[in-house]
C-alpha cells in the first residue's frame, strides 16, 4: 500500500529533478545549428549549409535514439530490481559527463561519443514514469503523468531562453551551464529524493525481458494495448519533426538566431505547462483518457499543418498555441496503458514505452531531417515546411489507430475492474 501522506512530497521531488534535467537539455538547443556549422562547415549557399547541418543533426539524434532503444529496457528492468533512485542518479551523472564532452569537443566525432553516452544512460524519464506510477493510485496516474510534461515545459521556458542568452557569449557556454545543472541535480537526488519502489514490489532482473524487444512483450500481450502502441509509434514519429528540425528550419526560413529560437521554445514550454497542469486536469474528469487522447490529436494535426504552411514568423507563434493543446494526449495514453498492468510491472511497462519512443528516435530524426534537407537543397523543390506537413500526416494515422484501440478496449474487462 502507498501512504497518501508520502505522495505529494515524492511527486514534488521528481518534478524538481526532471525540471533541472530538462533545463540543462533546453539550454543547448538554440546553439546546436551554430555549433554544427563551426565543427563541420560547408562552402556554398545558405541552403546547402542548412541541408548539411540537418543531415548531421539527424544522424546524431539517431545515434542517441539507438543507444536509448537498446539500453532503456535494461535500466527499466534494473529499476524494478534495485529501485528507481539509484538508476535515476546514475543516468543524471552521465548526462553531466555528456555535456562536458560537448563543451570541449574539437570535432564531430567527440560530439557523437557524447551522444552515445547520453543515449545509453537516458533513463531519467523512464524512471520518473515508473516513480510516478509507484506513488500514484491508478485513477490518478494519467493526471500525475502530466507532471512529466509540465516539468518538460518549465524546463523549456527557462532552458532555451537562458541558452539563447548564454549562447551569445559562445557556442560552448550553454554546455558548461548544462553540465553544472546536471551536477546539482545529482546532488539534489542524493540528499532529497526518496526511493519509491517498496521491496515487496521488486522483481528479479530478467535479461530475456530487459532487451528492447523483450520489454515490448508486456505491451503486446493485450490486443488493444498493441494497437495503441502502433498509434504511439506514429505519434512519436510526428514529434520528431518538431524536435529535430525546429531550430534549423526557423533559422533557414525566417532568419532566427539563438535568441529567437530560444524564445520560441520558451513559448512552447509555457504553453506546455498551461496545458499539462491546467487543461489536462480539466479534460480528464470530463472526457476520460480515451477522448482526451483523441481531442489532443485533432490539435496536433492542425498545428503541424500551420507550422508547415507558415510564411511569417508570427504564424509560427500563433500555431504554437494550437499545437501545444496536443500535449494532453501523451499523459492520457500513458494512463490508459499503465492502469492495465500491476504494480510489479510498472518499470517494465514504462521501459517498454521508453523503448518504443527510443525506437522512433532511431528512424524519426533521419526521416525528418532528410525530408528537410531534400526540400531545401539547391535544385530541389523548395518546401522547407515539409517535415511539419509529414508530422500532420502521421497525426492522422495516429488518430485512426487510436480509434481502433479504443473500440477493442471496450471488450477488455480488466481496465474497468481496476478502475473500480
N, C-alpha and C positions, 0 to 999 in steps of 0.2 A: 504494500500500500504506500502511496505517496502522501507525505504530510502536506496539507494545504498551506500551512504557515511557511513552508520552505519554498513554495513555488515562485512567489513573487520576487524575492531576492535572487533566486537562482536564475530566473529569466532576465532580471536586470543585469546580472553578471555576464551572461552570454551575449546580451545585446551590446554592452560596452566593449567586450572582447572583439566581437565582429565589427563594431564601428571603427575601432582603431585599425583592425586588419584591412578593411575596405578603404579607410582613409589613406593608408600607405599605397594601396593599389591605384587609387584615383589620382594620387599626386603625379604619377609618371606618365599618364595617358597623353596630356597635352604636348609633351616634348618628344614623344616617340617618332613622329614624322621627321622632325629636325635631326634627331639622333641617327636615324637610318640614312638620311642624306649625308650626314657627317662621316659615317663609317663606310658607306657604300655609294659614293657619288656617281651620277650618270651624266655624261655630257650630252647636251641636246635640249630639246624643248621641255617646257614645264610638264606637258602631258607625258613625255617619256619618263621623266623622273617620278611623277606620280604613279605611273603604271609599275615601274620597277619597285618603288617603296611598298606599294600594295602587295606585290608578289612576295617580297621578303617578309613583310609582316604576316602574310598568310601562312607561310611555311613555319615561321617562328611560333605562331599560335597553334599550328598543327602539332609541332613537337611537344608543346606544353600539353595539348589535349591528349596526345597519345600516351604520354607518361602518366597523366592523371587517370586515363582509362585503364591502364594496366595495373596501377598501384592503389587507386582509391578503394576497391573492394578489399584489398589486403588490410588497409588501415581501418576500414569499417569493421572487418572481422576481428581485428586486434582490439578495437574499442569495445566490442561485445565481450571480449575475454578479459581485458585488463582495465577497462573503464574508459570514459571519454576524455578525462582530464589529461593523462599523460600523452595520448596520441595528439590531442589538440596542441599541447605545448611544444612538442617536437616539430609539428608542421609549421608553427609560427616562428620558431627559431630558424628553421631552414629558409623561410621566406625572407628573414633578415639577411641571411647569407646571400640569397639571390640578388637582393637589391645592392649589396656591396659589390658583387661581381659586375653588375650592370654599371655601377658608378665608375669602376676603374677599367672597364672593358676597352682595350685598344682596337678590337676588331669584332666583326660579326660572329666569329667563332666562339668567343667567350660569352657573348650575349646568348647564343644558342645553348651553351653549357649551363648558364644560369636558368634558362627556361626548362632544361631537363630536370635540374634540382627542384625548381619550384613546382613542376608538374608532379614529380614523384611524391612530394610531401604536401600537396594541396588538399589537405583533409579537413581544413577548418570548417567549411560549410557542411561537409558530411557529418562531422562530429557534432556540429551545432544543431543540425536537424535531429539527430538521434538524441541529443541532450534535451531538446525541447519536447520530443516525444516521451522521454523518461519522466519529465516533471509535469506533463500536461495530461488531464483526463481526455479520453477520446473525443468528446464533444467540443473540446476547446482547442484541439490541435491545429485545425485549419486557421483559426484566429491567431494562435500563437506563432504558427509558421510565418505569419505576416511580419513578425518582428525581424526575420532574416531580411526580407525585402526592405523594411524600414531602416535597418542598420546599413544596408547597401545604399539606400537613398541618402541617408545622412552623411555617409562617407563620401558620396558623390557630390554632395553640396560643398563640403569643406575641402575634399581632396583635390579635385580638378581646379577649383578656384585658387587654392593655395599653390598648386602645381603650376598654373599659368603665371602667377606672380614670381615664384621662385625660379621658374624656367627662364625668366627674363635675365637672371644672373648668369646661368649657364645651363646647357642641356643635361649636365650631370647632377646639379644641385638637388633636384627633386628626389633622385635615387638615394642620396645620403639622408635626406629628411625621412624618406620612407623606411630606410633601414633602422633609423633611430626609433621611429614609432613602433616598428615591429618588436624591437628590443624592449621597449616599455610595455608592450602588450604581453610579452613572455613573463616579465616580472609581475605584471598585474595578475596573470593567470596563476603563477606560482603561489602568490600570497593571498589571493582573494577568491579565485574560482573553486567552488567545492565540486566533489565528484557527484555525478547524478545517478549512476547505474548501481543499484543495490547488488550485493554479492549474490543473493539468491536468484537474481535475474541474469547472471552472467552465464555464458555458454562456452564450451571448449572451442578453440580455434580449429577450423576445418579447412585445410588447404584446398580441398576439392571445391569448396564453395567460395573461397577467398580468391577467386580469379575473375577476370572481367566478364566471362560468360557464365561462370558458376553462380554469381550473385543474381543474374537475370532469372535463374530458376525459380526463386521465391516469387518473382513478379509474374512469371509465365504460368504458374500453376492455377491461376484463376482467369477464366476467359475474358471477362470484361476488363480486368486489370491489364491483360495482354494487349487488348485493343487500345486502351487508354495509354499504354506505353508507346504504341505506334503514334498516337496523337502527339504525345510529348516529344517524340523524335522530330516531327516536323515543326513543332513549336520552338524547340531549341535551335533547329536549323535556321528558322526565321530570325531568331535573336542574334545569330552570328552576323547577320548583315549589318546590324547597327554596331555591335561590339567591335567588329574588325574593320569597318570602313568609315565610321563616323568622322574620325579625325582627318584622315586623308581625303575623304570626299568633300567635307566642308572647306578644307583648305584649298582644294582644287577648284571647286565650283564657285565659292564666294570669297576666296582670299583670306579666310580666317587664320589668325596666328594663334600661338599657345594661349594667350589671354582670353580670346573669344571662344576658343574650343573649350577651355576650362569653364568659362561662364555658362556655355550652353549645357555642358554636362552637369553643372551645378543646378541648373533649372530642372533637368531631368531628375536629379536626386531629390530636389524639393518636392516635385510633383509625386515622386515615388512615396515619400513619407505621408503626404496627404492621402494618397490612395490606400497605402498599406495599413496605416493606423487610423484612418477616418472612414473612407468609403468602404473598405473591406469589412469593417466591423458593422457598418450599416447594412450591407448587402447580405452577408451570410445568414443572419437570423431570418431574413425575409425571403431570400431566394434559395438558400441551401447551397452546398458546394457545387453541385452539377450545373445549376442555372447560372451561378456566379462565374464558373469557368466559361460557359458559352457567351455570357454577357461580355466578358473581357476580350474574347476572340473577335467580336464584332469591331471593337475599337482598335484592336491591333491591325486588322486588315485596312481599315480606313486610315489609320495613322501612317502605315507603311506606304500606302498609295500617295498620301500627301507628301511624305519625305521624298519619294521618288520623282514626283512631278514638280516639286518646288523650284522656282526660278529666282527667288529672292530670299535673303537671309531671314526676313521677318516671318516668312511662311514656315520655315523650319521650327521657329519658336512656337508659332500658332499650332502646328500639328503635334508638337510635343505634348501639349495639354490633352489632345485626343489620344495619342498613342499610349501615354502613361496610364490611362484607365485600364489597359490590358494587364497591368501588374496584379490585378485581383485574381487572375487565372492561375498563377503558379501556386500560391498557398492553398487555393481551393482544391487543386489537383493533388497536392501532397496530402492534404487532409483526407480526401477520399481514399487514397491508397493506404495511408498509414492506419486508418481505422479498420481496415480489413485484416490486419495482422496483429499478433500478440506482442507483449512487452519484450519477450526474449528474442524477437526477430527484428526489432526496430533498427538496430545498427546494420543488419544485413539488408533490410529494405532500403534504408537511406543510402547505404553504399551502392546498392543496385541502381537507384535513381541517379546518384552522382556518376556512376559508371556510364549510364545512358547519356547524361549530359556531356561527359568527357568524350564518349564515342562520337557524338555530333560535333564536338570540338576538334576531332581529328580531321573530319572531312569538311565541316562547315566553313572554317577560315579559308581554306584553299578555294572552295566554291565561290564564296562571296567576293574575295579579293581578286580571283581570276576573272569573274564577271566584270568587276570594276576595271581591271587592267585592260580587258578586251575592249570595253566600250569607251575607253579614254585613250587608247593607243593611237598614234598617228596612222591614218589610212583606214581606220575602222569607223563604224557608225558611232557618233558621239552621243551616248546616253549615260552620263555619269551617275544618274539616279537608279540605274538598272538593278543593283543589289537590293535596294529597298522594294522595288517592284517584285523581285523574286521573293522577298520576305512576305509580301502580301499574298502571293500565290500559295506559299507554304502555309499561311494562316488559314486559307480556305480549306486546304486538305486537313489541317488540324481540326477544324470545326466539323467536317464530315465524319472523321473518325471518332470524335468526342460524342457526337450524337449516337453513333452506333454503340459505343461503350456504355452509354447511359441506358440504352434500351436493353442491353444484355444484363446490366446490373440489377434490373428490377426482378429478375428471376433468381438472384443470389440472396438467400435468407440471412447470410452472416452479417452484412452491414447493418441491417435493421435490428438484429439481435444484439449487436454490440452497442448500437446507439441507444437501445433501451436500457 
